[in-house]
Amino acid sequence: MSDIVVFGAGGRAGRRTVAEARRRGHRVTAVVRDPARYGGPADSGVRVAAGDVTEAADVAALADGHDAAVNAAAVHGEGTDPEAFFTGAAHALVTGLRQAGVDRLIAVGLSTLLPGPDGVRLLDAPGFPAEFRPFCLAHAAGLDLLRAQGATLDWLYVSPSGDFDHDGGRTGRYRTRALGDLADRVSYEDFALVLLDEIDTPRHHRSHLAVT
């Protein structure tokens, strides 16, 4: 049994990560901005806590005593600054987890940062929708900062190789890929398997892991 802290536990990926961790018998601290809105089922193995993943002090305090961390937090939409959020989160996680003595970090990311068959990042490919590019570049800035500052962490950036199947259920199967393909799909439940497998038995380190 491990103790796992999940930042962004209120989102689709975060909730499935908490559920999969509990299915395996792990204890979980589910970090959200507003615990009153979390609305998860009562579970003595889950502690719901308020926190800001962009604040190193919050990360350090919430991660203290845990074995691994998952970051599934994100912002998007009007009135948000994704680049400030993703770079701030990366810096706070590197700093805060080091202070807390937590070595393993699994970060949920985007497929568009992967290379396609021609070696070009999906977000740089001709015809990629311009309206999505700023958000993708914000994610890229966070990943770049993690690569630059995360030498003290055993981190892993995990994304679908394409996109999530929002209506898909658990199959119990997945496979990893080296390249991105926007036609690929993976359910949130199967995606959570990858995150927990990489905590229970780490096989990939300091890289971008694509899953379908």
MDTraj code that builds the backbone (N, CA, C; nanometers):
import mdtraj as md
import numpy as np

residues = "MET SER ASP ILE VAL VAL PHE GLY ALA GLY GLY ARG ALA GLY ARG ARG THR VAL ALA GLU ALA ARG ARG ARG GLY HIS ARG VAL THR ALA VAL VAL ARG ASP PRO ALA ARG TYR GLY GLY PRO ALA ASP SER GLY VAL ARG VAL ALA ALA GLY ASP VAL THR GLU ALA ALA ASP VAL ALA ALA LEU ALA ASP GLY HIS ASP ALA ALA VAL ASN ALA ALA ALA VAL HIS GLY GLU GLY THR ASP PRO GLU ALA PHE PHE THR GLY ALA ALA HIS ALA LEU VAL THR GLY LEU ARG GLN ALA GLY VAL ASP ARG LEU ILE ALA VAL GLY LEU SER THR LEU LEU PRO GLY PRO ASP GLY VAL ARG LEU LEU ASP ALA PRO GLY PHE PRO ALA GLU PHE ARG PRO PHE CYS LEU ALA HIS ALA ALA GLY LEU ASP LEU LEU ARG ALA GLN GLY ALA THR LEU ASP TRP LEU TYR VAL SER PRO SER GLY ASP PHE ASP HIS ASP GLY GLY ARG THR GLY ARG TYR ARG THR ARG ALA LEU GLY ASP LEU ALA ASP ARG VAL SER TYR GLU ASP PHE ALA LEU VAL LEU LEU ASP GLU ILE ASP THR PRO ARG HIS HIS ARG SER HIS LEU ALA VAL THR".split()
xyz = np.array([
    [0.0846, -0.1199, 0.0000],
    [0.0000, 0.0000, 0.0000],
    [0.0875, 0.1240, 0.0000],
    [0.0518, 0.2182, -0.0846],
    [0.1246, 0.3442, -0.0934],
    [0.0333, 0.4609, -0.0577],
    [0.0951, 0.5736, -0.0300],
    [0.0230, 0.6987, -0.0089],
    [0.0497, 0.7877, -0.1300],
    [-0.0570, 0.8278, -0.1981],
    [-0.0453, 0.9022, -0.3233],
    [-0.1212, 1.0324, -0.3113],
    [-0.0591, 1.1427, -0.3509],
    [-0.1276, 1.2711, -0.3543],
    [-0.1607, 1.3026, -0.4996],
    [-0.2869, 1.3378, -0.5246],
    [-0.3345, 1.3657, -0.6602],
    [-0.3781, 1.5114, -0.6674],
    [-0.3033, 1.5922, -0.7395],
    [-0.3408, 1.7310, -0.7626],
    [-0.4351, 1.7360, -0.8837],
    [-0.5386, 1.8193, -0.8749],
    [-0.6381, 1.8215, -0.9810],
    [-0.7301, 1.7014, -0.9732],
    [-0.7602, 1.6575, -0.8502],
    [-0.8395, 1.5356, -0.8307],
    [-0.9852, 1.5523, -0.8687],
    [-1.0297, 1.6751, -0.8934],
    [-1.1690, 1.6963, -0.9287],
    [-1.1996, 1.6835, -1.0765],
    [-1.0967, 1.6761, -1.1604],
    [-1.1170, 1.6652, -1.3045],
    [-1.1411, 1.5220, -1.3485],
    [-1.1639, 1.5052, -1.4792],
    [-1.1969, 1.3716, -1.5307],
    [-1.0832, 1.2729, -1.5085],
    [-0.9613, 1.3129, -1.5442],
    [-0.8475, 1.2225, -1.5232],
    [-0.8177, 1.2068, -1.3751],
    [-0.8288, 1.3153, -1.3009],
    [-0.7984, 1.3102, -1.1586],
    [-0.8907, 1.2180, -1.0814],
    [-1.0202, 1.2263, -1.1100],
    [-1.1166, 1.1413, -1.0395],
    [-1.0915, 0.9937, -1.0699],
    [-1.0620, 0.9629, -1.1961],
    [-1.0353, 0.8226, -1.2307],
    [-0.9063, 0.7749, -1.1667],
    [-0.8099, 0.8640, -1.1518],
    [-0.6843, 0.8271, -1.0863],
    [-0.7081, 0.7941, -0.9401],
    [-0.7865, 0.8770, -0.8726],
    [-0.8201, 0.8497, -0.7324],
    [-0.8918, 0.7153, -0.7208],
    [-0.9897, 0.6915, -0.8090],
    [-1.0662, 0.5668, -0.8033],
    [-0.9775, 0.4448, -0.8264],
    [-0.8861, 0.4530, -0.9232],
    [-0.7981, 0.3396, -0.9515],
    [-0.7008, 0.3156, -0.8367],
    [-0.6511, 0.4235, -0.7777],
    [-0.5612, 0.4089, -0.6632],
    [-0.6314, 0.3396, -0.5470],
    [-0.7561, 0.3766, -0.5226],
    [-0.8310, 0.3127, -0.4141],
    [-0.8627, 0.1661, -0.4483],
    [-0.8907, 0.1390, -0.5749],
    [-0.9177, 0.0010, -0.6160],
    [-0.7989, -0.0887, -0.5846],
    [-0.6785, -0.0316, -0.5901],
    [-0.5563, -0.1079, -0.5616],
    [-0.5188, -0.1058, -0.4143],
    [-0.5978, -0.0363, -0.3340],
    [-0.5724, -0.0347, -0.1904],
    [-0.4818, 0.0753, -0.1417],
    [-0.4475, 0.1714, -0.2282],
    [-0.3631, 0.2820, -0.1857],
    [-0.4449, 0.3858, -0.1098],
    [-0.3784, 0.4582, -0.0227],
    [-0.4392, 0.5745, 0.0418],
    [-0.4128, 0.6970, -0.0451],
    [-0.5097, 0.7879, -0.0525],
    [-0.5023, 0.9007, -0.1449],
    [-0.5354, 1.0316, -0.0743],
    [-0.4556, 1.1338, -0.1036],
    [-0.4935, 1.2704, -0.0722],
    [-0.5361, 1.3345, -0.2032],
    [-0.6643, 1.3691, -0.2126],
    [-0.7212, 1.4281, -0.3335],
    [-0.7221, 1.5799, -0.3180],
    [-0.6371, 1.6466, -0.3950],
    [-0.6212, 1.7921, -0.3816],
    [-0.7069, 1.8634, -0.4851],
    [-0.7919, 1.9527, -0.4374],
    [-0.8796, 2.0324, -0.5231],
    [-0.8795, 2.1755, -0.4713],
    [-0.9279, 2.2661, -0.5540],
    [-0.9350, 2.4053, -0.5090],
    [-1.0454, 2.4249, -0.4056],
    [-1.1591, 2.3568, -0.4224],
    [-1.2725, 2.3741, -0.3325],
    [-1.3257, 2.2370, -0.2915],
    [-1.2870, 2.1865, -0.1751],
    [-1.3327, 2.0533, -0.1324],
    [-1.4848, 2.0403, -0.1269],
    [-1.5558, 2.1487, -0.1021],
    [-1.7013, 2.1416, -0.0936],
    [-1.7643, 2.1026, -0.2264],
    [-1.6922, 2.1257, -0.3349],
    [-1.7449, 2.0950, -0.4680],
    [-1.6952, 1.9607, -0.5206],
    [-1.6123, 1.8918, -0.4433],
    [-1.5552, 1.7658, -0.4922],
    [-1.6626, 1.6609, -0.5121],
    [-1.7471, 1.6420, -0.4125],
    [-1.8620, 1.5549, -0.4294],
    [-1.8322, 1.4084, -0.4510],
    [-1.7139, 1.3610, -0.4136],
    [-1.6823, 1.2204, -0.4294],
    [-1.7499, 1.1360, -0.3228],
    [-1.7593, 1.0049, -0.3423],
    [-1.8204, 0.9174, -0.2424],
    [-1.7379, 0.9138, -0.1152],
    [-1.8051, 0.8934, -0.0031],
    [-1.7350, 0.8837, 0.1248],
    [-1.6419, 0.7625, 0.1217],
    [-1.5181, 0.7832, 0.1571],
    [-1.4179, 0.6767, 0.1517],
    [-1.3118, 0.7096, 0.2548],
    [-1.2952, 0.6207, 0.3517],
    [-1.1993, 0.6466, 0.4584],
    [-1.0561, 0.6475, 0.4072],
    [-1.0350, 0.5944, 0.2855],
    [-0.9000, 0.5935, 0.2295],
    [-0.8666, 0.7154, 0.1467],
    [-0.9620, 0.8095, 0.1352],
    [-0.9398, 0.9309, 0.0577],
    [-0.9548, 1.0521, 0.1485],
    [-0.8526, 1.1336, 0.1535],
    [-0.8598, 1.2614, 0.2242],
    [-0.8680, 1.3720, 0.1204],
    [-0.9739, 1.4498, 0.1230],
    [-0.9913, 1.5602, 0.0296],
    [-0.9361, 1.6865, 0.0949],
    [-0.8474, 1.7571, 0.0227],
    [-0.7817, 1.8739, 0.0792],
    [-0.7780, 1.9866, -0.0225],
    [-0.7848, 2.1085, 0.0263],
    [-0.7719, 2.2262, -0.0589],
    [-0.6247, 2.2546, -0.0829],
    [-0.5923, 2.2946, -0.2047],
    [-0.4537, 2.3277, -0.2346],
    [-0.4388, 2.3870, -0.3722],
    [-0.3268, 2.4536, -0.3933],
    [-0.2945, 2.5178, -0.5205],
    [-0.1642, 2.4586, -0.5712],
    [-0.1706, 2.3876, -0.6820],
    [-0.0528, 2.3188, -0.7343],
    [0.0531, 2.4160, -0.7852],
    [0.0207, 2.5429, -0.8005],
    [0.1197, 2.6412, -0.8444],
    [0.1939, 2.7045, -0.7270],
    [0.1598, 2.6641, -0.6056],
    [0.2257, 2.7168, -0.4858],
    [0.3131, 2.6079, -0.4242],
    [0.4439, 2.6305, -0.4233],
    [0.5362, 2.5284, -0.3733],
    [0.5090, 2.4930, -0.2280],
    [0.4692, 2.5906, -0.1481],
    [0.4405, 2.5630, -0.0068],
    [0.3219, 2.4685, 0.0075],
    [0.2184, 2.4874, -0.0755],
    [0.1038, 2.3959, -0.0734],
    [0.1463, 2.2562, -0.1151],
    [0.2244, 2.2479, -0.2215],
    [0.2703, 2.1168, -0.2700],
    [0.3493, 2.0447, -0.1616],
    [0.4416, 2.1151, -0.0979],
    [0.5262, 2.0536, 0.0041],
    [0.4437, 2.0040, 0.1219],
    [0.3496, 2.0869, 0.1675],
    [0.2689, 2.0494, 0.2834],
    [0.1767, 1.9316, 0.2524],
    [0.1150, 1.9330, 0.1357],
    [0.0198, 1.8284, 0.1001],
    [0.0877, 1.6967, 0.0633],
    [0.2082, 1.7052, 0.0082],
    [0.2803, 1.5843, -0.0345],
    [0.3599, 1.5205, 0.0782],
    [0.3775, 1.5893, 0.1873],
    [0.4573, 1.5371, 0.2978],
    [0.4028, 1.4015, 0.3434],
    [0.4906, 1.3034, 0.3541],
    [0.4507, 1.1706, 0.3995],
    [0.3948, 1.0807, 0.2913],
    [0.3952, 1.1257, 0.1666],
    [0.3436, 1.0461, 0.0562],
    [0.4574, 0.9794, -0.0210],
    [0.4220, 0.8770, -0.0980],
    [0.5208, 0.8025, -0.1750],
    [0.5319, 0.8497, -0.3192],
    [0.4257, 0.9092, -0.3719],
    [0.4245, 0.9527, -0.5113],
    [0.3189, 1.0605, -0.5278],
    [0.3333, 1.1364, -0.6375],
    [0.2388, 1.2434, -0.6691],
    [0.1932, 1.2305, -0.8131],
    [0.0670, 1.2659, -0.8357],
    [0.0112, 1.2753, -0.9705],
    [-0.0392, 1.4184, -0.9881],
    [-0.0045, 1.4800, -1.0998],
    [-0.0593, 1.6116, -1.1300],
    [-0.1510, 1.6023, -1.2512],
    [-0.2808, 1.6139, -1.2249],
    [-0.3812, 1.6137, -1.3316],
    [-0.4515, 1.7488, -1.3399],
    [-0.3933, 1.8511, -1.2780],
    [-0.4566, 1.9826, -1.2738],
    [-0.4339, 2.0583, -1.4041],
    [-0.5326, 2.1372, -1.4431],
    [-0.5226, 2.2178, -1.5650],
    [-0.6169, 2.3367, -1.5541],
    [-0.5901, 2.4375, -1.6328],
    [-0.6829, 2.5497, -1.6474],
    [-0.7010, 2.5768, -1.7956],
    [-0.8158, 2.6274, -1.8321],
    [-0.8408, 2.6664, -1.9706],
    [-0.9633, 2.7554, -1.9723],
    [-0.9787, 2.8259, -2.0802],
    [-1.0967, 2.9088, -2.0950],
    [-1.0706, 3.0548, -2.0642],
    [-1.1731, 3.1328, -2.0796],
    [-1.1638, 3.2771, -2.0625],
    [-1.1262, 3.3129, -1.9193],
    [-1.0372, 3.4105, -1.9063],
    [-0.9962, 3.4572, -1.7752],
    [-0.8836, 3.3782, -1.7120],
    [-0.8286, 3.2808, -1.7842],
    [-0.7169, 3.2027, -1.7310],
    [-0.5897, 3.2336, -1.8096],
    [-0.4764, 3.2030, -1.7501],
    [-0.3459, 3.2208, -1.8139],
    [-0.2758, 3.0849, -1.8124],
    [-0.3025, 3.0002, -1.9122],
    [-0.2477, 2.8650, -1.9095],
    [-0.0961, 2.8579, -1.8976],
    [-0.0235, 2.9460, -1.9672],
    [0.1228, 2.9373, -1.9588],
    [0.1711, 2.9646, -1.8174],
    [0.1152, 3.0673, -1.7530],
    [0.1539, 3.0954, -1.6145],
    [0.1186, 2.9776, -1.5244],
    [0.0041, 2.9146, -1.5516],
    [-0.0384, 2.8019, -1.4684],
    [0.0547, 2.6823, -1.4853],
    [0.0795, 2.6403, -1.6091],
    [0.1569, 2.5181, -1.6298],
    [0.3040, 2.5349, -1.5924],
    [0.3620, 2.6506, -1.6179],
    [0.5001, 2.6723, -1.5740],
    [0.5059, 2.6880, -1.4224],
    [0.4059, 2.7570, -1.3668],
    [0.4015, 2.7722, -1.2212],
    [0.3852, 2.6386, -1.1516],
    [0.3000, 2.5525, -1.2072],
    [0.2803, 2.4208, -1.1478],
    [0.4076, 2.3368, -1.1562],
    [0.4738, 2.3391, -1.2701],
    [0.5969, 2.2607, -1.2850],
    [0.7019, 2.3050, -1.1843],
    [0.7190, 2.4359, -1.1710],
    [0.8184, 2.4869, -1.0753],
    [0.7796, 2.4507, -0.9323],
    [0.6512, 2.4677, -0.8981],
    [0.6065, 2.4380, -0.7619],
    [0.6191, 2.2901, -0.7303],
    [0.5909, 2.2041, -0.8264],
    [0.6034, 2.0602, -0.8033],
    [0.7483, 2.0193, -0.7833],
    [0.8373, 2.0707, -0.8671],
    [0.9790, 2.0377, -0.8503],
    [1.0282, 2.0825, -0.7126],
    [0.9937, 2.2040, -0.6756],
    [1.0399, 2.2597, -0.5478],
    [0.9715, 2.1926, -0.4296],
    [0.8382, 2.1849, -0.4356],
    [0.7630, 2.1331, -0.3224],
    [0.7828, 1.9850, -0.2983],
    [0.7865, 1.9053, -0.4035],
    [0.8068, 1.7613, -0.3857],
    [0.9461, 1.7313, -0.3320],
    [1.0441, 1.8089, -0.3767],
    [1.1789, 1.7916, -0.3220],
    [1.1791, 1.8195, -0.1719],
    [1.1112, 1.9262, -0.1311],
    [1.1044, 1.9583, 0.0117],
    [1.0324, 1.8502, 0.0904],
    [0.9306, 1.7890, 0.0285],
    [0.8529, 1.6856, 0.0974],
    [0.9197, 1.5486, 0.0935],
    [1.0251, 1.5340, 0.0159],
    [1.0923, 1.4060, 0.0049],
    [1.0208, 1.3057, -0.0828],
    [0.9384, 1.3560, -0.1766],
    [0.8672, 1.2693, -0.2706],
    [0.9440, 1.2664, -0.4017],
    [0.9810, 1.1467, -0.4484],
    [1.0654, 1.1348, -0.5667],
    [0.9866, 1.1140, -0.6962],
    [0.8756, 1.0429, -0.6907],
    [0.8038, 1.0040, -0.8127],
    [0.6896, 1.1010, -0.8424],
    [0.6914, 1.1576, -0.9637],
    [0.5857, 1.2474, -1.0104],
    [0.5360, 1.1992, -1.1456],
    [0.4034, 1.1809, -1.1551],
    [0.3391, 1.1485, -1.2823],
    [0.2559, 1.2698, -1.3221],
    [0.2870, 1.3300, -1.4358],
    [0.2156, 1.4487, -1.4829],
    [0.1317, 1.4135, -1.6044],
    [0.0058, 1.4548, -1.6031],
    [-0.0850, 1.4305, -1.7154],
    [-0.0666, 1.5406, -1.8186],
    [-0.0468, 1.5030, -1.9451],
    [-0.0153, 1.6014, -2.0473],
    [-0.0962, 1.5878, -2.1743],
    [-0.0425, 1.6467, -2.2809],
    [-0.1109, 1.6547, -2.4104],
    [-0.0383, 1.5737, -2.5172],
    [-0.1164, 1.5131, -2.6049],
    [-0.0589, 1.4389, -2.7173],
    [0.0029, 1.5316, -2.8212],
    [-0.0458, 1.6545, -2.8288],
    [0.0002, 1.7449, -2.9351],
    [0.1469, 1.7831, -2.9221],
    [0.2093, 1.7510, -2.8093],
    [0.3533, 1.7764, -2.7944],
    [0.4365, 1.6617, -2.8496],
    [0.3713, 1.5536, -2.8903],
    [0.4416, 1.4378, -2.9464],
    [0.4754, 1.4596, -3.0935],
    [0.5802, 1.3944, -3.1421],
    [0.6058, 1.3976, -3.2863],
    [0.5099, 1.3057, -3.3602],
    [0.4727, 1.3445, -3.4809],
    [0.3976, 1.2571, -3.5686],
    [0.4907, 1.1684, -3.6479],
    [0.4424, 1.0920, -3.7424],
    [0.5270, 1.0027, -3.8221],
    [0.6384, 1.0745, -3.8968],
    [0.6184, 1.2027, -3.9299],
    [0.7206, 1.2792, -4.0011],
    [0.8207, 1.3462, -3.9075],
    [0.8080, 1.3235, -3.7774],
    [0.8997, 1.3819, -3.6805],
    [0.8624, 1.5211, -3.6353],
    [0.7579, 1.5782, -3.6925],
    [0.7133, 1.7129, -3.6561],
    [0.6101, 1.7019, -3.5436],
    [0.6226, 1.7893, -3.4421],
    [0.5225, 1.7885, -3.3364],
    [0.3832, 1.8069, -3.3956],
    [0.2875, 1.7368, -3.3386],
    [0.1514, 1.7451, -3.3898],
    [0.0999, 1.8884, -3.3924],
    [0.1367, 1.9686, -3.2928],
    [0.0872, 2.1059, -3.2886],
    [0.1535, 2.1945, -3.3946],
    [0.2655, 2.1499, -3.4504],
    [0.3350, 2.2268, -3.5543],
    [0.3012, 2.1787, -3.6951],
    [0.2178, 2.0763, -3.7041],
    [0.1853, 2.0207, -3.8351],
    [0.0937, 2.1151, -3.9136],
    [0.1066, 2.1169, -4.0466],
    [0.0172, 2.2000, -4.1279],
    [-0.1295, 2.1642, -4.1020],
    [-0.2110, 2.2658, -4.0891],
    [-0.3524, 2.2437, -4.0679],
    [-0.3943, 2.2273, -3.9237],
    [-0.2968, 2.2304, -3.8312],
    [-0.3351, 2.2206, -3.6906],
    [-0.4158, 2.3449, -3.6535],
    [-0.5301, 2.3298, -3.5853],
    [-0.6166, 2.4447, -3.5556],
    [-0.5454, 2.5531, -3.4752],
    [-0.5426, 2.6730, -3.5296],
    [-0.4696, 2.7830, -3.4668],
    [-0.5252, 2.8175, -3.3292],
    [-0.6548, 2.7974, -3.3085],
    [-0.7145, 2.8364, -3.1814],
    [-0.6690, 2.7490, -3.0644],
    [-0.6196, 2.6285, -3.0950],
    [-0.5714, 2.5401, -2.9888],
    [-0.4227, 2.5575, -2.9598],
    [-0.3523, 2.6254, -3.0474],
    [-0.2074, 2.6341, -3.0364],
    [-0.1586, 2.7023, -2.9074],
    [-0.2181, 2.8143, -2.8637],
    [-0.1683, 2.8773, -2.7407],
    [-0.1755, 2.7851, -2.6190],
    [-0.2854, 2.7098, -2.6057],
    [-0.2978, 2.6184, -2.4922],
    [-0.1926, 2.5082, -2.5001],
    [-0.1696, 2.4563, -2.6190],
    [-0.0678, 2.3520, -2.6363],
    [0.0717, 2.4047, -2.6042],
    [0.1007, 2.5260, -2.6475],
    [0.2311, 2.5850, -2.6188],
    [0.2487, 2.6107, -2.4692],
    [0.1387, 2.6419, -2.4000],
    [0.1457, 2.6594, -2.2548],
    [0.1831, 2.5281, -2.1876],
    [0.1218, 2.4180, -2.2310],
    [0.1592, 2.2857, -2.1804],
    [0.3062, 2.2569, -2.2108],
    [0.3500, 2.2917, -2.3311],
    [0.4891, 2.2677, -2.3706],
    [0.5859, 2.3439, -2.2818],
    [0.5503, 2.4658, -2.2456],
    [0.6367, 2.5452, -2.1577],
    [0.6502, 2.4786, -2.0215],
    [0.5405, 2.4225, -1.9721],
    [0.5477, 2.3509, -1.8449],
    [0.6347, 2.2269, -1.8534],
    [0.6229, 2.1516, -1.9625],
    [0.7063, 2.0337, -1.9808],
    [0.8529, 2.0723, -1.9959],
    [0.8806, 2.1785, -2.0686],
    [1.0187, 2.2246, -2.0838],
    [1.0793, 2.2604, -1.9483],
    [1.0000, 2.3255, -1.8642],
    [1.0502, 2.3626, -1.7314],
    [1.0749, 2.2382, -1.6466],
    [0.9864, 2.1391, -1.6577],
    [1.0065, 2.0150, -1.5838],
    [1.1348, 1.9461, -1.6288],
    [1.1596, 1.9450, -1.7587],
    [1.2833, 1.8852, -1.8090],
    [1.4066, 1.9610, -1.7602],
    [1.3957, 2.0933, -1.7550],
    [1.5111, 2.1761, -1.7174],
    [1.5390, 2.1718, -1.5675],
    [1.4337, 2.1649, -1.4854],
    [1.4516, 2.1785, -1.3410],
    [1.4278, 2.0491, -1.2637],
    [1.3804, 1.9447, -1.3315],
    [1.3372, 1.8254, -1.2605],
    [1.4399, 1.7156, -1.2443],
    [1.5667, 1.7499, -1.2479],
    [1.6694, 1.6460, -1.2383],
    [1.6655, 1.5707, -1.1058],
    [1.6114, 1.6342, -1.0007],
    [1.6050, 1.5679, -0.8701],
    [1.4813, 1.4815, -0.8550],
    [1.3916, 1.4841, -0.9548],
    [1.2681, 1.4065, -0.9495],
    [1.2713, 1.2919, -1.0500],
    [1.2075, 1.1820, -1.0137],
    [1.1828, 1.0734, -1.1075],
    [1.0451, 1.1010, -1.1695],
    [1.0420, 1.1931, -1.2662],
    [0.9151, 1.2378, -1.3221],
    [0.8827, 1.1631, -1.4511],
    [0.7557, 1.1632, -1.4849],
    [0.7091, 1.1056, -1.6106],
    [0.5896, 1.1875, -1.6572],
    [0.5926, 1.2282, -1.7831],
    [0.4843, 1.3052, -1.8447],
    [0.4054, 1.2076, -1.9305],
    [0.2782, 1.1871, -1.8990],
    [0.1970, 1.0859, -1.9651],
    [0.0788, 1.1526, -2.0354],
    [0.0571, 1.1155, -2.1605],
    [-0.0575, 1.1693, -2.2341],
    [-0.1180, 1.0596, -2.3213],
    [-0.2425, 1.0777, -2.3647],
    [-0.2911, 0.9926, -2.4729],
    [-0.2007, 1.0128, -2.5946],
    [-0.1925, 0.9127, -2.6810],
    [-0.1207, 0.9356, -2.8066],
    [-0.2083, 1.0135, -2.9035],
    [-0.3379, 1.0179, -2.8746],
    [-0.4308, 1.0981, -2.9530],
    [-0.5169, 1.1829, -2.8622],
    [-0.6320, 1.1286, -2.8217],
    [-0.7233, 1.2017, -2.7346],
    [-0.7938, 1.1019, -2.6441],
    [-0.8699, 1.1549, -2.5474],
    [-0.9492, 1.0695, -2.4614],
    [-1.0779, 1.0282, -2.5321],
    [-1.1188, 0.9058, -2.5055],
    [-1.2512, 0.8588, -2.5447],
    [-1.3432, 0.8929, -2.4274],
    [-1.4134, 1.0038, -2.4389],
    [-1.4894, 1.0563, -2.3256],
    [-1.6037, 0.9647, -2.2845],
    [-1.6494, 0.8807, -2.3734],
    [-1.7604, 0.7898, -2.3419],
    [-1.7133, 0.6466, -2.3204],
    [-1.5850, 0.6229, -2.3337],
    [-1.5333, 0.4871, -2.3211],
    [-1.5235, 0.4428, -2.1762],
    [-1.5279, 0.3129, -2.1554],
    [-1.5161, 0.2558, -2.0224],
    [-1.3851, 0.1813, -2.0048],
    [-1.3750, 0.1125, -1.8954],
    [-1.2541, 0.0382, -1.8622],
    [-1.2468, -0.0912, -1.9426],
    [-1.1372, -0.1108, -2.0130],
    [-1.1112, -0.2381, -2.0804],
    [-1.0043, -0.3179, -2.0078],
    [-0.9232, -0.2482, -1.9274],
    [-0.8130, -0.3147, -1.8586],
    [-0.6905, -0.3326, -1.9456],
    [-0.6906, -0.2698, -2.0641],
    [-0.5789, -0.2851, -2.1577],
    [-0.5347, -0.1482, -2.2092],
    [-0.4069, -0.1402, -2.2417],
    [-0.3535, -0.0223, -2.3076],
    [-0.2208, -0.0591, -2.3719],
    [-0.1733, 0.0249, -2.4609],
    [-0.0380, 0.0075, -2.5136],
    [0.0266, 0.1434, -2.5274],
    [0.1571, 0.1445, -2.5223],
    [0.2319, 0.2693, -2.5304],
    [0.2849, 0.2888, -2.6724],
    [0.3061, 0.4145, -2.7074],
    [0.3535, 0.4482, -2.8410],
    [0.4643, 0.5522, -2.8312],
    [0.5478, 0.5575, -2.9331],
    [0.6539, 0.6574, -2.9390],
    [0.6085, 0.7824, -3.0129],
    [0.5055, 0.7692, -3.0969],
    [0.4595, 0.8796, -3.1801],
    [0.3155, 0.9156, -3.1460],
    [0.2776, 1.0366, -3.1844],
    [0.1402, 1.0787, -3.1658],
    [0.0559, 1.0501, -3.2883],
    [-0.0709, 1.0225, -3.2648],
    [-0.1673, 1.0022, -3.3730],
    [-0.3017, 1.0508, -3.3198],
    [-0.3505, 1.1613, -3.3747],
    [-0.4719, 1.2226, -3.3220],
    [-0.5954, 1.1355, -3.3405],
    [-0.5849, 1.0275, -3.4173],
    [-0.6967, 0.9354, -3.4328],
    [-0.7053, 0.8355, -3.3177],
    [-0.5979, 0.8203, -3.2400],
    [-0.5970, 0.7251, -3.1289],
    [-0.6898, 0.7726, -3.0170],
    [-0.7431, 0.6772, -2.9425],
    [-0.8290, 0.7077, -2.8290],
    [-0.7964, 0.6147, -2.7122],
    [-0.8144, 0.6674, -2.5912],
    [-0.8015, 0.5875, -2.4699],
    [-0.9035, 0.6409, -2.3700],
    [-0.9701, 0.5515, -2.2986],
    [-1.0675, 0.5955, -2.1989],
    [-0.9951, 0.6498, -2.0763],
    [-1.0648, 0.7304, -1.9996],
    [-1.0059, 0.7832, -1.8765],
    [-0.9729, 0.6708, -1.7789],
    [-1.0575, 0.5687, -1.7744],
    [-1.0325, 0.4571, -1.6833],
    [-0.9060, 0.3810, -1.7211],
    [-0.8872, 0.3543, -1.8494],
    [-0.7658, 0.2843, -1.8916],
    [-0.6430, 0.3732, -1.8776],
    [-0.6611, 0.5028, -1.8985],
    [-0.5499, 0.5965, -1.8796],
    [-0.5040, 0.5945, -1.7336],
    [-0.5995, 0.5865, -1.6415],
    [-0.5636, 0.5807, -1.4998],
    [-0.4815, 0.4563, -1.4673],
    [-0.5058, 0.3461, -1.5407],
    [-0.4249, 0.2258, -1.5204],
    [-0.2775, 0.2546, -1.5424],
    [-0.2497, 0.3312, -1.6474],
    [-0.1103, 0.3635, -1.6801],
    [-0.0467, 0.4422, -1.5660],
    [-0.1173, 0.5428, -1.5181],
    [-0.0619, 0.6277, -1.4121],
    [-0.0293, 0.5454, -1.2880],
    [-0.1206, 0.4570, -1.2499],
    [-0.0966, 0.3759, -1.1299],
    [0.0064, 0.2670, -1.1538],
    [0.0090, 0.2096, -1.2750],
    [0.1140, 0.1120, -1.3062],
    [0.2518, 0.1757, -1.2945],
    [0.2627, 0.3013, -1.3372],
    [0.3923, 0.3688, -1.3335],
    [0.4302, 0.4160, -1.1927],
    [0.3346, 0.4113, -1.1017],
    [0.3658, 0.4338, -0.9602],
    [0.4001, 0.3020, -0.8923],
    [0.3188, 0.2005, -0.9176],
    [0.3406, 0.0712, -0.8522],
    [0.4685, 0.0027, -0.9015],
    [0.4910, 0.0081, -1.0340],
    [0.6100, -0.0548, -1.0928],
    [0.6659, 0.0384, -1.2000],
    [0.7430, 0.1385, -1.1620],
    [0.7923, 0.2372, -1.2596],
    [0.8774, 0.1716, -1.3682],
    [0.8429, 0.2024, -1.4933],
    [0.9188, 0.1492, -1.6068],
    [0.9723, 0.2595, -1.6969],
    [0.9146, 0.3771, -1.6890],
    [0.9559, 0.4885, -1.7745],
    [0.9949, 0.6072, -1.6860],
    [1.0967, 0.6791, -1.7302],
    [1.1525, 0.7827, -1.6446],
    [1.1939, 0.9049, -1.7270],
    [1.1586, 1.0223, -1.6749],
    [1.1990, 1.1509, -1.7324],
    [1.1788, 1.1563, -1.8842],
    [1.0574, 1.1232, -1.9247],
    [1.0244, 1.1189, -2.0673],
    [0.8761, 1.1451, -2.0859],
    [0.8345, 1.1556, -2.2117],
    [0.6943, 1.1714, -2.2480],
    [0.6443, 1.0352, -2.2942],
    [0.5525, 0.9783, -2.2186],
    [0.4964, 0.8465, -2.2483],
    [0.3599, 0.8644, -2.3119],
    [0.3393, 0.8072, -2.4315],
    [0.2128, 0.8170, -2.5023],
    [0.1377, 0.6851, -2.4905],
    [0.0050, 0.6936, -2.4711],
    [-0.0744, 0.5760, -2.4422],
    [-0.1994, 0.5723, -2.5305],
    [-0.2344, 0.4548, -2.5792],
    [-0.3597, 0.4349, -2.6502],
    [-0.4203, 0.3016, -2.6088],
])
top = md.Topology()
chain = top.add_chain()
for i, resn in enumerate(residues, 1):
    res = top.add_residue(resn, chain, resSeq=i)
    for name in ("N", "CA", "C"):
        top.add_atom(name, md.element.get_by_symbol(name[0]), res)
traj = md.Trajectory(xyz[None], top)
